[in-house]
Amino acid sequence: MAKYKYTLALITDGRQILMFNRFKPPYPGLWNGIGGKVETGETPLAAGCREIMEETTITADEYTMAQLGVIDWYVNGEFRDGIYLFRALLHTPISHSRYPQWMREGILQPYRADWLTRSDNTGVVPDVQRIIPEILAADQLYVETNFEAERLTHFALLDPVQVMRDTDGNLL
């Protein structure tokens, strides 16, 4: 089924991105996308949709999901795991009357991409901050990151053709 253990989705209405600030690790106190672990027997797409539902209560019929590729995630130069990347495009605009919204695991709040990606904005998970423009614009992504002491030391957009595919042509 899944080659990697994790998913990351950006939920957008085309103007803003719905971000999540977790109460506990990973990255408590920083704005992040929506994601989590792929469960045994679950496809990456199913895991991404489940995580969106669990963390936001947004159902799969409220967005169109695109599986874009993966991040190969290294810590101190050693491969840790991979993260499946998704873009969830909402069918209706984000309603500001609904946010900020306190959820069981954190706070949901929409932000504009230009604010999230500002170089002086230290409140966003570093690799997520760097990949936001790519997730919003690309059809396929293959990213490599390295962290040392929880600091992003390497971020590279690589040739998406290198992304592994299963026998049906789906991104792994």
Beta strands, then each sheet from edge to edge (+ up, - down):
strand 1: 6-12
strand 2: 16-22
strand 3: 31-32
strand 4: 34-37
strand 5: 63-75
strand 6: 78-90
strand 7: 101-102
strand 8: 106-112
strand 9: 141-148
strand 10: 151-157
sheet 1: 3+ 2- 1+ 4-
sheet 2: 3+ 2- 1+ 6+ 5- 9- 10+
sheet 3: 3+ 2- 8+ 7-
end
